[in-house]
Amino acid sequence: MKTHTPTLRLLALASLAAMTALPAAAQQEGGYFYGGVGAGQGRAKIDQERISSTLLGAGLTTSGFAADNKSNTYRIFGGYQMNRNFGLEASYFNMGKFGFHTNTTPTGTLDGQARIQGAGLDLVGTLPISERFSLLGRVGAQHARTRDHFVGSGAVNVLNPTPSKRDTGYKFGVGMQYDVTPNFLVRGEVDRYRVNDAVGNRGTVNVASVSLVFPFGRAPAKRVAAAPAYVAPAPAYVAPAPVYVPPPVVQAPVPVPPPPPPVERRRVTFSAESLFGFDKSSLRPEGQAALDTFARETAGTRYDVITVEGHTDRLGSDAYNQKLSLERAEAVKAYLVSKGAIDASRVKAVGMGESQPTSGTANCKGNRATPALVACLQPDRRVEVEVTGTK
Protein backbone atom coordinates (compact mmCIF):
# COMPACT_ATOMS: atom_id res chain seq x y z
CA MET A 1 0.00 0.00 0.00
CA LYS A 2 1.31 3.46 -0.84
CA THR A 3 -0.07 6.92 -1.61
CA HIS A 4 1.27 10.47 -1.86
CA THR A 5 -0.83 13.51 -0.93
CA PRO A 6 1.38 16.51 0.02
CA THR A 7 -1.75 18.69 0.31
CA LEU A 8 -2.70 16.96 3.59
CA ARG A 9 0.71 17.75 5.08
CA LEU A 10 0.53 21.41 4.03
CA LEU A 11 -3.00 21.81 5.44
CA ALA A 12 -1.94 20.30 8.77
CA LEU A 13 1.07 22.62 9.09
CA ALA A 14 -1.02 25.66 8.08
CA SER A 15 -3.69 24.84 10.66
CA LEU A 16 -1.15 24.43 13.50
CA ALA A 17 0.61 27.66 12.47
CA ALA A 18 -2.69 29.56 12.48
CA MET A 19 -3.51 28.26 15.96
CA THR A 20 -0.32 29.74 17.41
CA ALA A 21 -0.37 32.98 15.37
CA LEU A 22 -4.03 34.11 15.68
CA PRO A 23 -5.79 35.13 18.94
CA ALA A 24 -8.69 32.97 20.11
CA ALA A 25 -12.20 34.42 19.97
CA ALA A 26 -12.79 33.61 23.65
CA GLN A 27 -10.98 33.49 26.95
CA GLN A 28 -9.01 30.34 27.70
CA GLU A 29 -11.19 27.39 28.66
CA GLY A 30 -10.23 23.81 29.30
CA GLY A 31 -9.41 21.39 32.05
CA TYR A 32 -11.99 18.78 31.07
CA PHE A 33 -12.05 15.20 29.75
CA TYR A 34 -13.98 14.00 26.71
CA GLY A 35 -14.72 10.79 24.82
CA GLY A 36 -16.15 9.90 21.45
CA VAL A 37 -16.63 7.53 18.52
CA GLY A 38 -16.02 8.00 14.81
CA ALA A 39 -16.67 6.14 11.58
CA GLY A 40 -15.64 6.69 7.99
CA GLN A 41 -13.88 5.24 5.00
CA GLY A 42 -10.19 4.46 4.50
CA ARG A 43 -8.42 4.45 1.16
CA ALA A 44 -5.07 2.79 0.41
CA LYS A 45 -3.18 2.33 -2.86
CA ILE A 46 -2.44 -1.32 -3.58
CA ASP A 47 1.13 -1.52 -4.94
CA GLN A 48 0.41 -3.41 -8.18
CA GLU A 49 3.92 -2.86 -9.54
CA ARG A 50 5.53 -4.43 -6.49
CA ILE A 51 3.18 -7.42 -6.57
CA SER A 52 3.82 -7.96 -10.30
CA SER A 53 7.58 -7.66 -9.73
CA THR A 54 7.46 -10.28 -6.96
CA LEU A 55 5.50 -12.70 -9.18
CA LEU A 56 7.89 -12.05 -12.07
CA GLY A 57 10.79 -13.02 -9.82
CA ALA A 58 9.07 -16.39 -9.37
CA GLY A 59 8.71 -16.84 -13.13
CA LEU A 60 5.06 -15.72 -13.29
CA THR A 61 3.54 -12.97 -15.44
CA THR A 62 0.55 -10.93 -14.23
CA SER A 63 -2.34 -11.18 -16.72
CA GLY A 64 -5.10 -9.46 -14.73
CA PHE A 65 -5.33 -7.38 -11.57
CA ALA A 66 -8.23 -6.12 -9.43
CA ALA A 67 -7.80 -4.09 -6.23
CA ASP A 68 -10.15 -3.46 -3.31
CA ASN A 69 -8.54 -0.30 -1.90
CA LYS A 70 -11.47 1.03 0.16
CA SER A 71 -12.66 -0.11 3.58
CA ASN A 72 -14.99 1.05 6.33
CA THR A 73 -13.19 2.27 9.46
CA TYR A 74 -14.11 3.10 13.03
CA ARG A 75 -12.37 4.75 15.97
CA ILE A 76 -12.94 5.02 19.74
CA PHE A 77 -11.12 7.82 21.51
CA GLY A 78 -10.79 9.82 24.69
CA GLY A 79 -8.80 12.88 25.62
CA TYR A 80 -8.08 15.78 27.91
CA GLN A 81 -8.62 19.39 26.71
CA MET A 82 -5.84 21.35 28.41
CA ASN A 83 -7.04 24.78 27.23
CA ARG A 84 -9.06 26.39 24.46
CA ASN A 85 -6.44 25.60 21.79
CA PHE A 86 -4.73 22.32 22.71
CA GLY A 87 -5.71 18.85 23.88
CA LEU A 88 -4.15 15.40 24.20
CA GLU A 89 -6.08 12.47 22.71
CA ALA A 90 -5.66 8.65 22.79
CA SER A 91 -7.55 6.33 20.43
CA TYR A 92 -8.12 2.79 19.25
CA PHE A 93 -8.74 2.40 15.50
CA ASN A 94 -9.70 -0.38 13.11
CA MET A 95 -9.25 0.24 9.38
CA GLY A 96 -11.00 -2.91 8.18
CA LYS A 97 -9.40 -4.78 5.32
CA PHE A 98 -7.93 -4.04 1.88
CA GLY A 99 -7.25 -6.67 -0.76
CA PHE A 100 -6.42 -7.61 -4.32
CA HIS A 101 -6.87 -10.46 -6.83
CA THR A 102 -4.48 -11.20 -9.67
CA ASN A 103 -4.28 -13.81 -12.44
CA THR A 104 -0.94 -15.15 -13.66
CA THR A 105 0.64 -16.89 -16.61
CA PRO A 106 1.31 -19.86 -16.29
CA THR A 107 -2.26 -20.24 -15.10
CA GLY A 108 -2.70 -19.37 -11.46
CA THR A 109 -4.26 -16.84 -9.08
CA LEU A 110 -3.11 -14.90 -6.04
CA ASP A 111 -5.51 -13.31 -3.54
CA GLY A 112 -4.32 -11.06 -0.72
CA GLN A 113 -5.90 -9.20 2.18
CA ALA A 114 -4.51 -6.83 4.81
CA ARG A 115 -6.25 -6.00 8.11
CA ILE A 116 -4.97 -3.03 10.14
CA GLN A 117 -5.80 -2.03 13.70
CA GLY A 118 -3.98 -0.25 16.49
CA ALA A 119 -3.82 2.64 18.97
CA GLY A 120 -2.63 6.22 18.68
CA LEU A 121 -1.73 9.29 20.74
CA ASP A 122 -2.23 12.77 19.22
CA LEU A 123 -1.77 16.43 20.08
CA VAL A 124 -4.98 18.12 18.84
CA GLY A 125 -5.04 21.85 18.08
CA THR A 126 -8.28 23.88 17.92
CA LEU A 127 -8.74 27.30 16.28
CA PRO A 128 -12.18 28.93 16.88
CA ILE A 129 -13.46 30.77 13.79
CA SER A 130 -16.97 31.56 15.06
CA GLU A 131 -19.20 31.02 18.07
CA ARG A 132 -19.65 27.32 17.21
CA PHE A 133 -17.23 26.42 14.39
CA SER A 134 -13.53 25.60 14.89
CA LEU A 135 -10.68 24.37 12.70
CA LEU A 136 -8.84 21.23 13.85
CA GLY A 137 -5.29 20.02 13.28
CA ARG A 138 -3.67 16.94 14.76
CA VAL A 139 -0.23 15.31 14.77
CA GLY A 140 0.88 12.24 16.66
CA ALA A 141 2.07 8.65 16.63
CA GLN A 142 0.26 5.34 16.26
CA HIS A 143 1.21 1.72 16.86
CA ALA A 144 -0.58 -0.61 14.44
CA ARG A 145 -0.70 -4.34 13.75
CA THR A 146 -1.06 -5.44 10.13
CA ARG A 147 -2.19 -9.01 9.46
CA ASP A 148 -1.98 -10.29 5.89
CA HIS A 149 -3.59 -13.35 4.37
CA PHE A 150 -2.49 -14.73 0.97
CA VAL A 151 -4.05 -17.58 -1.02
CA GLY A 152 -2.48 -18.95 -4.19
CA SER A 153 -3.75 -21.47 -6.71
CA GLY A 154 -2.42 -23.16 -9.82
CA ALA A 155 1.12 -22.03 -10.57
CA VAL A 156 1.20 -19.64 -7.57
CA ASN A 157 2.75 -21.12 -4.43
CA VAL A 158 2.55 -18.96 -1.28
CA LEU A 159 5.41 -19.66 1.17
CA ASN A 160 4.08 -17.56 4.09
CA PRO A 161 0.29 -17.22 3.85
CA THR A 162 -0.28 -15.25 7.10
CA PRO A 163 2.49 -12.69 7.77
CA SER A 164 1.93 -10.22 10.59
CA LYS A 165 3.76 -7.04 11.64
CA ARG A 166 3.57 -4.53 14.49
CA ASP A 167 5.07 -1.13 13.82
CA THR A 168 4.95 2.48 15.01
CA GLY A 169 4.44 5.33 12.56
CA TYR A 170 3.31 8.92 12.41
CA LYS A 171 -0.19 10.25 11.75
CA PHE A 172 -1.61 13.70 11.11
CA GLY A 173 -4.86 15.24 9.93
CA VAL A 174 -7.07 18.31 9.53
CA GLY A 175 -10.78 18.93 9.97
CA MET A 176 -13.60 21.04 11.38
CA GLN A 177 -15.63 20.91 14.60
CA TYR A 178 -19.17 22.16 15.32
CA ASP A 179 -20.40 22.72 18.90
CA VAL A 180 -24.02 21.55 18.88
CA THR A 181 -24.08 22.13 22.67
CA PRO A 182 -21.25 22.60 25.21
CA ASN A 183 -21.45 18.84 25.87
CA PHE A 184 -22.02 17.51 22.34
CA LEU A 185 -19.67 18.19 19.41
CA VAL A 186 -19.49 16.92 15.81
CA ARG A 187 -16.22 16.59 13.90
CA GLY A 188 -15.40 15.99 10.24
CA GLU A 189 -11.75 15.03 9.61
CA VAL A 190 -9.27 13.69 7.06
CA ASP A 191 -6.32 11.78 8.60
CA ARG A 192 -3.23 10.07 7.22
CA TYR A 193 -1.69 6.99 8.87
CA ARG A 194 1.82 5.68 8.12
CA VAL A 195 1.67 1.85 8.36
CA ASN A 196 3.70 -1.29 7.61
CA ASP A 197 2.04 -3.80 5.24
CA ALA A 198 3.76 -6.81 6.93
CA VAL A 199 5.67 -7.83 3.77
CA GLY A 200 8.51 -5.32 3.86
CA ASN A 201 6.83 -2.16 2.59
CA ARG A 202 5.77 1.06 4.33
CA GLY A 203 2.74 2.87 2.98
CA THR A 204 0.01 5.29 3.96
CA VAL A 205 -3.75 5.05 4.44
CA ASN A 206 -6.01 8.12 4.17
CA VAL A 207 -9.18 8.08 6.32
CA ALA A 208 -12.14 10.47 5.99
CA SER A 209 -14.43 10.26 9.02
CA VAL A 210 -17.22 11.85 11.06
CA SER A 211 -16.99 11.73 14.87
CA LEU A 212 -19.32 12.44 17.80
CA VAL A 213 -17.56 13.99 20.83
CA PHE A 214 -18.96 14.12 24.39
CA PRO A 215 -17.16 16.49 26.82
CA PHE A 216 -17.56 15.79 30.56
CA GLY A 217 -18.44 18.85 32.67
CA ARG A 218 -17.42 21.44 30.08
CA ALA A 219 -18.68 24.99 30.65
CA PRO A 220 -19.39 27.43 27.78
CA ALA A 221 -16.56 29.82 26.96
CA LYS A 222 -16.89 33.25 28.52
CA ARG A 223 -16.81 35.93 25.86
CA VAL A 224 -15.08 39.25 26.54
CA ALA A 225 -17.44 42.16 25.98
CA ALA A 226 -15.98 44.85 23.73
CA ALA A 227 -15.56 48.38 25.14
CA PRO A 228 -18.15 50.86 23.82
CA ALA A 229 -16.86 52.83 20.87
CA TYR A 230 -16.43 56.60 21.21
CA VAL A 231 -18.96 58.57 19.14
CA ALA A 232 -17.94 62.15 18.34
CA PRO A 233 -20.64 64.86 18.39
CA ALA A 234 -22.08 65.90 15.05
CA PRO A 235 -20.34 69.01 13.60
CA ALA A 236 -22.25 72.25 13.02
CA TYR A 237 -23.91 72.51 9.61
CA VAL A 238 -22.00 74.52 7.01
CA ALA A 239 -23.63 75.23 3.67
CA PRO A 240 -21.54 73.79 0.81
CA ALA A 241 -20.05 76.12 -1.80
CA PRO A 242 -21.53 75.86 -5.32
CA VAL A 243 -19.71 73.36 -7.49
CA TYR A 244 -19.38 73.68 -11.26
CA VAL A 245 -20.53 70.54 -13.06
CA PRO A 246 -19.20 70.29 -16.64
CA PRO A 247 -21.52 68.94 -19.35
CA PRO A 248 -21.23 65.21 -19.98
CA VAL A 249 -18.85 64.05 -22.68
CA VAL A 250 -20.42 61.64 -25.14
CA GLN A 251 -18.04 59.07 -26.54
CA ALA A 252 -18.60 56.88 -29.54
CA PRO A 253 -19.20 53.25 -28.58
CA VAL A 254 -16.13 51.06 -28.75
CA PRO A 255 -16.63 48.30 -31.31
CA VAL A 256 -16.71 44.83 -29.75
CA PRO A 257 -14.63 42.29 -31.65
CA PRO A 258 -16.50 39.17 -32.75
CA PRO A 259 -16.05 36.14 -30.52
CA PRO A 260 -13.44 33.58 -31.64
CA PRO A 261 -14.79 30.57 -33.51
CA PRO A 262 -15.75 27.70 -31.18
CA VAL A 263 -13.30 24.87 -30.76
CA GLU A 264 -14.62 21.64 -32.19
CA ARG A 265 -13.48 18.33 -30.67
CA ARG A 266 -14.48 15.03 -32.23
CA ARG A 267 -13.44 11.48 -31.34
CA VAL A 268 -14.27 8.56 -33.66
CA THR A 269 -13.65 4.89 -32.85
CA PHE A 270 -13.04 2.33 -35.62
CA SER A 271 -13.17 -1.40 -34.92
CA ALA A 272 -9.86 -3.01 -35.85
CA GLU A 273 -11.76 -5.71 -37.79
CA SER A 274 -13.33 -3.00 -40.01
CA LEU A 275 -9.90 -1.60 -40.92
CA PHE A 276 -7.46 -4.52 -40.85
CA GLY A 277 -7.28 -8.28 -41.06
CA PHE A 278 -6.90 -10.16 -37.77
CA ASP A 279 -3.41 -9.58 -36.35
CA LYS A 280 -2.52 -7.41 -39.41
CA SER A 281 -1.60 -3.75 -39.88
CA SER A 282 -2.35 -3.31 -43.60
CA LEU A 283 -5.56 -1.41 -44.42
CA ARG A 284 -8.32 -3.39 -46.12
CA PRO A 285 -10.44 -1.77 -48.89
CA GLU A 286 -13.36 -1.60 -46.45
CA GLY A 287 -11.11 0.23 -43.97
CA GLN A 288 -10.01 2.73 -46.62
CA ALA A 289 -13.67 3.43 -47.45
CA ALA A 290 -14.43 4.07 -43.76
CA LEU A 291 -11.52 6.52 -43.50
CA ASP A 292 -12.65 8.27 -46.72
CA THR A 293 -16.07 8.84 -45.11
CA PHE A 294 -14.39 10.22 -41.97
CA ALA A 295 -12.27 12.62 -44.07
CA ARG A 296 -15.37 13.92 -45.90
CA GLU A 297 -17.28 14.47 -42.64
CA THR A 298 -14.45 16.56 -41.15
CA ALA A 299 -13.86 18.59 -44.35
CA GLY A 300 -13.85 22.34 -43.74
CA THR A 301 -12.36 22.04 -40.23
CA ARG A 302 -9.14 23.91 -39.50
CA TYR A 303 -7.13 21.32 -37.63
CA ASP A 304 -5.04 22.16 -34.59
CA VAL A 305 -4.07 18.55 -33.88
CA ILE A 306 -5.23 15.06 -34.87
CA THR A 307 -4.35 12.12 -32.62
CA VAL A 308 -4.56 8.55 -33.92
CA GLU A 309 -4.47 5.87 -31.16
CA GLY A 310 -4.04 2.17 -31.84
CA HIS A 311 -5.35 -0.34 -29.25
CA THR A 312 -5.12 -4.15 -28.97
CA ASP A 313 -6.58 -6.82 -26.72
CA ARG A 314 -4.58 -8.54 -23.97
CA LEU A 315 -3.80 -11.70 -25.96
CA GLY A 316 -0.09 -11.96 -26.75
CA SER A 317 2.91 -10.29 -25.12
CA ASP A 318 3.02 -6.64 -24.09
CA ALA A 319 5.85 -5.86 -26.52
CA TYR A 320 4.06 -7.46 -29.48
CA ASN A 321 0.76 -5.70 -28.72
CA GLN A 322 2.55 -2.36 -28.35
CA LYS A 323 4.25 -2.83 -31.74
CA LEU A 324 1.03 -3.91 -33.50
CA SER A 325 -1.00 -0.99 -32.06
CA LEU A 326 1.62 1.54 -33.21
CA GLU A 327 1.83 -0.01 -36.70
CA ARG A 328 -1.97 0.25 -37.06
CA ALA A 329 -2.00 3.88 -35.87
CA GLU A 330 0.82 4.72 -38.32
CA ALA A 331 -1.11 3.02 -41.17
CA VAL A 332 -4.25 5.12 -40.52
CA LYS A 333 -2.15 8.31 -40.25
CA ALA A 334 -0.35 7.55 -43.52
CA TYR A 335 -3.63 6.95 -45.37
CA LEU A 336 -5.28 10.16 -44.11
CA VAL A 337 -2.20 12.19 -45.04
CA SER A 338 -2.02 10.53 -48.48
CA LYS A 339 -5.51 11.85 -49.31
CA GLY A 340 -4.05 15.39 -49.24
CA ALA A 341 -6.67 16.90 -46.92
CA ILE A 342 -4.63 16.68 -43.69
CA ASP A 343 -1.25 18.26 -42.87
CA ALA A 344 1.19 15.53 -41.79
CA SER A 345 2.81 17.84 -39.22
CA ARG A 346 -0.50 18.06 -37.29
CA VAL A 347 -1.11 14.30 -37.08
CA LYS A 348 0.29 12.22 -34.20
CA ALA A 349 0.18 8.41 -34.16
CA VAL A 350 0.32 6.66 -30.77
CA GLY A 351 0.40 2.97 -29.91
CA MET A 352 -1.47 2.23 -26.65
CA GLY A 353 -1.05 -1.58 -26.77
CA GLU A 354 -3.34 -3.39 -24.33
CA SER A 355 -3.19 -0.63 -21.67
CA GLN A 356 -6.77 0.69 -22.13
CA PRO A 357 -9.18 -2.25 -22.51
CA THR A 358 -12.93 -1.59 -22.65
CA SER A 359 -14.22 -5.17 -22.39
CA GLY A 360 -13.34 -5.72 -18.69
CA THR A 361 -11.67 -8.77 -17.13
CA ALA A 362 -14.86 -9.82 -15.35
CA ASN A 363 -16.72 -10.19 -18.66
CA CYS A 364 -13.94 -11.86 -20.68
CA LYS A 365 -12.23 -14.49 -18.55
CA GLY A 366 -9.30 -16.70 -19.50
CA ASN A 367 -5.98 -16.28 -21.27
CA ARG A 368 -6.11 -18.85 -24.09
CA ALA A 369 -6.99 -17.46 -27.50
CA THR A 370 -10.20 -19.39 -27.95
CA PRO A 371 -12.78 -18.17 -30.52
CA ALA A 372 -15.13 -17.17 -27.70
CA LEU A 373 -12.44 -15.13 -25.89
CA VAL A 374 -11.28 -13.50 -29.16
CA ALA A 375 -14.88 -12.44 -29.87
CA CYS A 376 -15.38 -11.17 -26.30
CA LEU A 377 -12.25 -9.01 -26.51
CA GLN A 378 -13.29 -7.49 -29.87
CA PRO A 379 -14.06 -4.01 -28.37
CA ASP A 380 -10.44 -3.77 -27.19
CA ARG A 381 -9.11 -4.06 -30.75
CA ARG A 382 -9.75 -0.59 -32.15
CA VAL A 383 -8.33 2.62 -33.60
CA GLU A 384 -9.49 5.96 -32.14
CA VAL A 385 -9.09 9.25 -34.04
CA GLU A 386 -9.54 12.54 -32.17
CA VAL A 387 -9.74 15.82 -34.14
CA THR A 388 -9.38 19.22 -32.41
CA GLY A 389 -9.93 22.35 -34.50
CA THR A 390 -12.33 25.13 -35.53
CA LYS A 391 -14.85 25.50 -38.32
Secondary structure, 3 states (H helix, E strand, C coil): CCCCCHHHHHHHHHHHHHHHHCCCCCCCCCCEEEEEEEEEEEEECCCHHHHHHHHHHCCCEEEEEEEECEEEEEEEEEEEECCCCEEEEEEEEEEEEEEEEEEEECCEEEEEEEEEEEEEEEEEEEEECCCCEEEEEEEEEEEEEEEEEEEEEECCCCCCCCCEEEEEEEEEEEEEEEEEECCEEEEEEEEEEEEECCCCCEEEEEEEEEEEEEEECCCCCCCCCCCCCCCCCCCCCCCCCCCCCCCCCCCCCCCCCCCCCCEEEEEEEEEHHHHECCCCCCECHHHHHHHHHHHHHCCCCEEEEEEEEEECCCCCCHHHHHHHHHHHHHHHHHHHHHCCCCCHHHEEEEEEECCCCCCCCCCCCCCCCCHHHHHHCHHHCEEEEEEEEEC
